[in-house]
């Protein structure tokens, strides 16, 4: 598999700036105007893409009051699965205007489909890529169906063990996917930073030979920015206009200024990585003169033998390097020098 993928002509991999995905999720809170504003905000704050979720309550679960369909813990405790998704889903009739709006604003838009009918809808809209959500990473038939579109595919791996991740990758390959990336993820909402074990990212890159990213559900940006130093080339975060907006995902989502900070700092982290090397950097060039070097600290006449009282390692750096101190000691001077003169080889016959 390739070490990079391309979405809407944007190359994604460790040699490119991190690709920032602003996950709208349910944060439109049932209002399409709010969805438009989230697209505007994602573009203005510097995100590369905005992502939706494409499902209805009937395509993701069934209406049932049985205990196993009741959420008993976390943000959504007290709801049934059906009621949660009925309150959170993005109406399918919104997709076309939202896709058109994002394209007008020149920001990439794509979605996570949760069944084959969602894929068909998104194909009609010419979605440029697809994302498989963590909870669907074990739905191998769905992965194969998405892969059959030939579009770039990103798979989130929350809750999946190594074998399940490999199964998902194999399904994508069998379905015909040529451009595949996977995201390290912790499916807690929110998730504590200490659960993320970011050292998994380079391990995933070695194990699966794919571009690796991070789907980050922590409240702050530290985890996401740190992931860049470990090789994450994609960062996905939920975004909202207002963390107190009352929607299902608002409370653990980034507000506009948080997203702006993430986009800027993630790129800075990537730039800071650079390449391994020991050459002098451009910002250091002007400061070389302030390193230490050998200087005469007394007036000395031609013909005198240099002793430790004559020279000293001081700043600035125009003289011989300090490592030459013992070489110079004991040498005969062939010119007169004044205190404050830099030591140079041409002052001696045999250096």
N, C-alpha and C positions, 0 to 999 in steps of 0.2 A: 504494500500500500504506500501511497505517496506521503512524504513528510510535510506536505502542505495541501491546503484546499483553497479554492477560489470561489467567493460568493460575490456576484455582481461586479466582477473584475477586481475585487479586493483580494489580494493574496494574504493568506493566513498561515502562519507558521512561526517558529522561534526566531527566524531572521527578520521578521516584520513586527511593527508595533502591535501590541495586544489588540485583539478585536473585541470591542465592548458591545455586548448585547443588552439592551434595556428591555426587560421582561414586563410587559403591561399586565399580563395575567388578568385577574378580576378587578384591577384597580380603576377601571372605568366606572365601577359601581352602578352599572345599568344605565349609564348616560353616554350616548355616543359623542356628545360635545366634549365630555371629559376625555374620551378616548382620543379625539382629535388634539386636544390640548396636551395629552401625554406624548403624542407623536411630535408635536411642536417642541415640547420641552426636551425630549430625547435628542432631537436634532440640535437644538440650541446649546445643550450642555456638552455636546461632542461625541455622543454615542455613534457607533458605526451602523447599528441596526436596532429596530424595535421588533419585538416578538409577541405574537398573540398565542392563544390556545383555542383550538377548534374542536368543540364537542358540544353536545347537548346532554342534559341529565339522562336521557334515554339511550344515548350512545356510549355512556360511560358506566352506568349502573342500572338498577331497576328500583321502582318505588316499593319499598318494603319497610315494615316496622319491626322486622325480626331483629333480635339483639345484635347479630353480626353486621347489620347495616347501620347501627347507631354509633356515632362518634362519642366516646366517653371521656377523652382527655384532650388537652391542648387548646389551641385557639378556637376550635370549632366544636367543642364539647357541647352535647345536647342536641345537635342536629343529626338528621339521618344523612347518609351519603347523597341521596336523591335531592333532599332539600338544599344541601350545601351547593351542589352543582347547579341546581335551578336558580340559585341566587347569584352564582358566580360566572356563569357561562357568557360568552360573547355571541349574541344572536347572529346566525349565519348570514342574515340579510345585511349585516353591517360590514361583512368582510370586503365586498367589492368597493364600497366607498372609502373604507379605511386604507385598502391597498392603493387605490387611486390617489388618495390624499398624500400618503407617504411618498409615493413616486413623484408627485408634484413638489414635495418638499425636499426631494433628493436625499432621502434616507431609505436604506434597505428595510424591507418588511417581509417577514416570513412567520411561520407558525408551527406549533406542535399539534399534529393530528392525533386523535385518540381512537379512530377506527378508519376503515377503508373509505367510508362515505365522506369523511373529512378530507382525506387525501384527494378524492375526486373533486371536491369543491375547490381545494387549493390549487390543483392542477388547472382547473378552468380559469383561475386567476393568474396562472403562470408564476406561481411561487418560485423564487430563485433557489431555495434551500428548504430543508426540513430539520426539525429537532424532535427527537424521541425523548419524552419525559422519563424521569427515573422510574416511576411506578409502572411504566409500559416497557421498560428495558427487557423484561422477560417475555413480552408478547412477540415471539419470533415471527409468526405470520404477518403481523403488522409491520415489523421491520423489513421483511422481505418485500412487502407490497410497496412501502415507501421507497425502498432501494430500487425497485423496478422503474421508477420515474427517471432515473439517471441523474437526479439532482444531488448536490452535495448534502451530506447527512451528518448531523451531530447527535450523539447519543449520550444522555446523562446517566451516570452510573450509581446514583444514590441507592443504598441498600443491597447492591449487587456484589457478590463475591467474585473472585478472579475467574472461576469457571463460567459464571453467568455472563460476565463481561465478554469472555471469549466466545460464548454461544451467540451473543448479540452481534459481535463482529463477524462471525462466520455467517450468520443469517444475512447481514448486510452484503457481504461478498457474494453469497449465493444469489441474492436478489439482483445483483448487477451493479452495486454501488462502487464507484471508482474513487470518489473523494469522501473520506470518512474521518471524523474527529470524535474523540470521546472526552467527556467532562468528569473530572473528579467531583463528587457531590456528597453532601450529608443531608439527608431528607428529614431534617428537623426544621420547624418553622416557629421561631427562629432557631438556629443551631449555634451552640457556643463555639467559640474559636478553638478551644482545646479539643473539640471532637474532630477537627479537620485533618490532623495528621498530614500536613502538606508534603512531607517527605514521600508520600505515596505518588506524587506527580512525576518525579524523575523515574521512580520505579515503574510506573505505568508506561512511560515513554520507552523504557528499555524492554519491558515485557511485551508490549503490543505494537511497537514500531509505528505509532500514529501520532498526529498532532494531539496534544493534551491541553485541556482547558480546565476552568473551574466554574462550577455553578455554586454561587456563594449565597448562603442564607443567613450569614451573620448580620448583625445590625450595622456594624461599622465597615470601614474599607481596609483595615489593616490586613486582614486575612487575604483579601483579593490582591492587594498590592504586593504582599510577600510572595504570593504564588508566582508572580512574574519572574522573580529571582530564581525560582525552582523550575522554570520552563513552561509555565502556563502561557499559551498564546491566544486563548479565548477567555473572556470573563463575562459571565452572565449574572446579572443582579436584577431583582424585582425593583421597579421604580414606581413612584406615585407623585401626585401633586402635593399631597398632604398626608403625613403619617397618621394624623388623627382623623382621617376622612371617614372612618367607620366601615370600610370595605373589608372583605375577607382576608386580604393580603396586605392592607395598608400598613399595619403596625410593624412589619419587618422589612419594609421597602425603603429604598433611598429616595429622599426628597431631592428637588432640583440641584441645590448647591452641593449635596453629597455626591450626586452623579457627576457633576462638573469636576469635583475634586478627584473622583475615581478616574475619570478619563485622563485628566492631566497627570496625576501621580503615577498611574500605571505606565503611561508612556515614558515618564521620567525614569521610573525603575528599569524599564527596558533599555533606554538609552544608557543608563549607568552601567549595565552589564557589559556592553561593548564586547571586546575580545581579549583573551589572555595575552599578555605581553608586558615587556619591561622597557619599552622605548620611552623617551621623554615626551610628555604630552604637550599639546599646543599651549595650554594655559600655564605650563611651567617654564616656557622658554625665557620669559623675561625675568625669572627669579633665579636663574642659574648663577648670575653675578653675585647673589647674596649667600651662596654657599661658602664654606671655609676654604682658605688656601694659605700658602706660606708667604709671609711678609717679613721684611726687615723691620725690627723694632729698635734698632740703633743705627747711627751713621757708621759705615764700615769702609775702610780704605782698601784699594786694590792691593793684592798680595797677602792680605790677612787670611788666616784659616778660620772657617766658620765654626762657631760653637753654638750651643743651645741658647746662649744669652743673646745671640744676634737675630735669630728668626723665631717666629711663632705662628701657630695655626690660628688665624682669625678670619672674620668676615671683612671685606667681600671676597669674591672668588676669582680674581684675575691672575693670581700666582699659581705656582706649581701645586698639585694636590697634596693634602697633608700626608699621604702615604709616602711622599718623597722626603720627608723630614730626615730620616736616618741616612738617606743617600747624600743629602746636602751637607750634613754635619761632617766636618773634617776636610771639606773641599776648599781649595784656594780660590779666592775671589780675583777676577782679572779686570774689574772695573770698580770705580768708586760708587758707592750707593748711599742714599739718604734714608733716614728713618721714614717708614711709610711706603717704601718701594716694594712692588711685588717681586717675589723671587722667580727668576726664569733661568732656563738652561744656558742661555748664551752668556751668562755672567761667570761661567766656569769653563775650564778647558775640557774636562772629562766627564760630563754628564750627558 
